[in-house]
Amino acid sequence: MPNEKWLTDITEIKARDGKVHLSPMIGCHDGRIVAYTAGSGPDAGLADRMLVKAVESLPEGAHPLVRSDRGCHLFVFNVM
């Protein structure tokens, strides 16, 4: 079902002038990108901002299970 399971990670993309780090949230139902952020470094702020955007997109009553690789960019977020 939509908004039942989401996946996330941070990936590094080579660019002409350096590197860009992308933090997407992907819905398992259809593979669509729910939310994303991009920045110059892979830090917790990048992941946190993406998660806030993803939560803001949720319809009322949805409580997706979020799965990440639990790397060093951990974030803690409680959605009531």
C-alpha positions in Angstrom: 0.0 0.0 0.0 1.2 3.6 -0.5 2.9 5.2 2.4 3.3 1.9 4.2 7.1 1.4 3.7 9.8 3.9 2.8 13.5 3.5 2.1 16.3 6.1 2.5 20.1 6.5 2.2 22.6 9.1 1.3 24.5 8.8 -2.0 27.4 10.8 -3.5 27.2 12.1 -7.0 30.2 13.4 -8.9 29.7 16.8 -10.4 31.8 19.1 -12.5 32.7 21.2 -9.6 33.0 18.5 -6.9 30.5 16.3 -5.2 26.8 16.5 -4.4 25.2 14.4 -1.7 21.6 13.3 -2.3 19.3 12.1 0.5 16.0 10.7 -1.0 13.0 9.0 0.6 11.6 6.4 -1.7 8.2 4.7 -1.4 8.3 0.9 -1.7 4.8 0.8 -3.2 5.7 2.4 -6.5 9.3 3.4 -6.2 8.5 7.1 -6.4 10.6 9.7 -4.6 8.6 11.0 -1.7 11.1 13.7 -0.8 14.7 14.6 -1.2 17.4 17.0 -0.2 20.8 17.7 -1.8 23.9 19.3 -0.3 27.6 19.5 -0.3 28.2 17.1 2.6 26.7 13.9 3.9 25.5 15.0 7.4 22.6 14.5 9.7 21.1 17.9 8.7 20.7 16.7 5.2 18.9 13.6 6.3 16.8 15.5 8.9 15.6 18.1 6.3 14.6 15.3 3.9 12.7 13.5 6.6 10.8 16.7 7.6 9.8 17.1 3.9 8.7 13.5 3.6 6.6 13.7 6.8 4.9 16.9 5.5 3.8 15.0 2.4 1.9 12.3 4.4 -1.8 12.1 4.3 -3.6 12.1 7.7 -3.4 8.8 9.4 -0.4 7.4 7.5 2.5 6.0 9.5 5.1 4.5 7.2 7.9 2.2 8.4 11.2 3.9 7.4 14.2 1.7 6.6 17.8 3.0 6.1 21.2 1.4 6.3 21.6 3.1 9.7 24.9 4.6 8.7 26.7 7.4 10.5 24.0 9.9 9.4 21.5 8.7 11.9 18.5 10.9 12.7 15.8 10.6 15.3 12.3 11.8 14.5 9.1 11.0 16.3 5.9 11.4 14.3 2.7 11.4 16.3 
